Amino acid sequence: MSTVKAIFSKAPGRRARYLNQLRQQKATKISLPPVPVITRWNTWFEAALYHAEHLDVYVIFVDAEIEHGSTQQLRKLSTLLHNEQQLNELRAELEFLAVHCQRLITVLKSLEERQFKTVDIYNCMADLLSWLCNPGFPYATSGCEDAMTNAAEKLSEYLEGTKQPAIQLFRAVRVFDPKQLPLLSHTFSEYENVIASLSCAADQWQAYIDIAARESLRYLKMLLPSGARWKTDCRS
């Protein structure tokens, strides 16, 4: 990515020629390669998706640009694009990313939303960690496997380790979501030391559990097919 970024930096003529080449090839979208923002993870995925789609365009464009005047960055990129083994490996990794990164993009976007619920954070991260550890698909290259493994290890440090000081709180507040309540402990003592000021509501805890349990049952009935819902109503 850095090499592609470098060949277009402070080169308006080259940027214009690249856009013109896209027009000549009748590309669906005429735009320069996106520049990732270091603090915005999704911009890196978006850039990678763009490169995956335009890899063959780069081969033709770089060859033509070298005829206009060679530079160190152009030669570096040309060496990569004309090395069959490296190009095939790069293509495989970019295609792998294009197919499988959508889940990461979706998670990141959901966490950026203003309406994202605190009660969903822990499960969202736990599901992502489970997917990273057991993705259920083959790795395109050893580099892809290393990337997934490293991502899982880093996320595990936050979810199961000590890098996120509030992780116990994120785990505990799930009890305030009636949809999750059936799978969680109802024991007050397991939450009072984690959730600030909860001890003040000790006398109201059982009432909350009873109300939330009824709400949870109502929600489950909505999800069940009509026949199964009728059987559940009869048993209750």
C-alpha positions in Angstrom: 0.0 0.0 0.0 2.8 2.4 0.9 4.4 1.9 -2.6 1.2 2.6 -4.4 0.6 5.6 -2.3 4.2 6.9 -3.0 3.9 6.7 -6.8 0.9 9.1 -6.7 2.2 11.4 -4.0 3.0 14.9 -5.4 2.5 13.6 -9.0 -0.7 15.3 -10.4 0.2 14.3 -14.0 0.6 10.6 -13.0 -2.8 10.7 -11.1 -4.4 12.2 -14.2 -2.9 9.5 -16.5 -4.1 6.8 -14.1 -7.7 8.1 -14.1 -7.6 8.3 -17.8 -6.4 4.7 -18.1 -9.4 3.6 -15.9 -11.7 5.5 -18.3 -10.2 3.8 -21.3 -10.6 0.4 -19.7 -14.3 1.4 -18.9 -13.8 0.8 -15.1 -17.1 0.9 -13.1 -15.6 3.5 -10.7 -13.1 6.1 -11.7 -11.1 7.0 -8.6 -7.6 7.1 -7.2 -6.5 4.4 -4.8 -7.8 5.3 -1.3 -5.2 6.3 1.3 -5.7 4.5 4.6 -6.0 6.6 7.8 -3.9 5.0 10.5 -6.5 5.4 13.3 -9.4 4.1 11.1 -9.1 0.4 10.6 -11.9 0.2 8.0 -9.9 2.5 5.7 -7.2 -0.2 5.5 -9.7 -2.8 4.5 -11.2 -0.5 1.9 -7.8 0.2 0.4 -7.0 -3.5 0.3 -10.3 -4.2 -1.5 -9.5 -1.5 -4.0 -6.0 -2.9 -4.7 -7.5 -6.4 -5.1 -9.8 -5.1 -7.8 -7.2 -3.1 -9.6 -4.1 -5.3 -9.4 -4.1 -6.0 -13.2 -4.6 -2.3 -13.9 -1.4 -1.6 -11.9 0.6 -3.9 -14.0 -0.3 -2.1 -17.3 -0.1 1.4 -15.7 3.3 0.9 -14.0 4.9 -0.3 -17.3 3.6 2.7 -19.1 4.7 5.1 -16.4 8.3 3.7 -16.4 8.4 4.7 -20.1 7.5 8.3 -19.1 10.3 8.3 -16.5 11.5 5.7 -14.0 11.6 6.4 -10.3 12.7 4.2 -7.3 9.1 3.6 -6.2 7.9 2.7 -9.8 10.8 0.2 -10.1 10.0 -1.3 -6.7 6.4 -1.8 -7.7 7.3 -3.1 -11.1 9.6 -5.7 -9.6 6.8 -7.0 -7.4 4.2 -7.0 -10.2 6.5 -8.8 -12.6 7.6 -11.5 -10.1 5.1 -14.3 -10.9 5.5 -16.0 -7.5 5.2 -12.8 -5.5 2.3 -11.5 -7.7 0.4 -14.7 -7.3 0.9 -14.7 -3.5 -0.2 -11.1 -3.3 -3.3 -11.8 -5.5 -4.2 -14.7 -3.3 -3.9 -12.7 -0.1 -5.9 -9.8 -1.5 -8.6 -12.1 -2.8 -8.7 -13.8 0.6 -9.1 -10.5 2.3 -11.8 -9.4 -0.1 -13.8 -12.5 0.6 -13.4 -12.6 4.4 -12.8 -9.1 5.7 -16.5 -8.1 5.5 -17.2 -9.6 8.9 -14.4 -7.4 10.4 -15.7 -4.3 8.6 -19.2 -4.9 9.9 -18.1 -5.3 13.5 -16.0 -2.1 13.3 -18.8 -0.1 11.8 -21.2 -1.4 14.5 -18.9 -0.3 17.2 -18.6 3.1 15.7 -22.4 3.7 15.7 -23.8 6.0 18.4 -26.7 3.7 19.1 -24.5 0.6 19.8 -25.6 -0.9 23.1 -23.1 -1.6 25.9 -24.8 -4.9 26.7 -23.8 -6.2 23.2 -20.1 -5.3 23.3 -18.8 -8.4 25.1 -20.7 -10.9 22.9 -19.7 -9.0 19.7 -16.1 -9.3 20.6 -16.4 -12.9 21.8 -18.1 -13.9 18.6 -15.3 -12.2 16.6 -12.6 -14.0 18.6 -14.3 -17.3 18.1 -14.4 -16.7 14.3 -10.7 -15.7 14.2 -9.7 -18.8 16.1 -11.9 -21.2 14.1 -12.8 -19.4 10.8 -14.1 -22.5 9.1 -12.3 -21.9 5.8 -8.8 -22.7 4.4 -6.1 -20.0 4.5 -4.9 -18.8 1.1 -1.3 -18.4 2.2 0.8 -18.7 5.3 0.7 -14.9 5.6 -3.1 -15.1 5.8 -2.9 -17.7 8.6 -0.4 -15.6 10.5 -2.6 -12.5 10.2 -5.6 -14.4 11.5 -3.6 -15.9 14.4 -2.0 -12.6 15.3 -5.4 -10.9 15.3 -6.9 -13.6 17.5 -4.0 -13.3 20.0 -4.3 -9.5 20.2 -8.1 -9.6 20.7 -7.7 -12.3 23.3 -5.5 -10.0 25.3 -8.3 -7.5 25.6 -11.2 -10.0 25.9 -9.6 -12.6 28.2 -6.5 -10.8 29.4 -5.9 -7.5 31.2 -5.5 -5.0 28.4 -9.1 -3.8 28.7 -9.7 -2.7 32.3 -13.5 -2.6 31.7 -13.9 -6.1 30.3 -15.4 -7.5 33.5 -18.0 -4.7 33.4 -18.8 -5.3 29.7 -19.3 -9.0 30.6 -21.5 -8.2 33.6 -23.8 -5.6 32.1 -25.2 -8.2 29.8 -27.5 -9.1 32.7 -29.5 -5.9 31.9 -30.5 -7.3 28.5 -33.6 -9.5 28.9 -32.7 -11.4 25.7 -29.4 -12.6 27.2 -30.7 -13.2 30.7 -31.7 -16.9 30.3 -28.0 -17.7 29.6 -26.6 -15.7 32.5 -26.4 -16.2 36.3 -29.1 -14.5 38.3 -26.9 -14.4 41.5 -26.7 -10.8 42.7 -23.3 -11.2 44.4 -21.7 -12.0 41.1 -22.5 -8.5 39.8 -22.5 -6.1 42.7 -18.7 -5.8 42.9 -18.3 -5.2 39.2 -21.2 -2.8 38.5 -20.8 0.5 40.4 -23.7 1.4 42.8 -25.5 -1.9 42.1 -25.4 -2.7 45.8 -27.9 0.2 46.3 -30.5 -1.8 44.4 -30.1 -5.1 46.2 -33.7 -5.1 47.5 -35.0 -4.6 43.9 -32.8 -7.3 42.3 -35.3 -10.2 42.4 -38.1 -8.0 41.2 -35.9 -7.0 38.2 -35.0 -10.6 37.5 -38.7 -11.6 37.5 -39.7 -8.8 35.2 -36.8 -9.4 32.8 -37.4 -13.1 32.8 -41.0 -12.5 31.6 -39.8 -10.1 29.0 -37.3 -12.7 27.8 -40.0 -15.3 27.5 -42.2 -12.9 25.5 -39.2 -12.3 23.2 -38.5 -16.0 22.7 -42.2 -16.6 21.9 -42.0 -14.0 19.2 -39.1 -15.9 17.6 -40.8 -19.3 17.7 -42.9 -20.6 14.8 -46.7 -20.4 15.6 -47.0 -24.2 16.3 -44.1 -24.2 18.7 -45.4 -21.0 20.3 -48.8 -22.7 21.0 -47.1 -25.6 22.8 -45.0 -23.2 24.9 -48.2 -21.3 25.9 -49.9 -24.6 26.9 -47.0 -25.7 29.1 -46.8 -22.3 30.8 
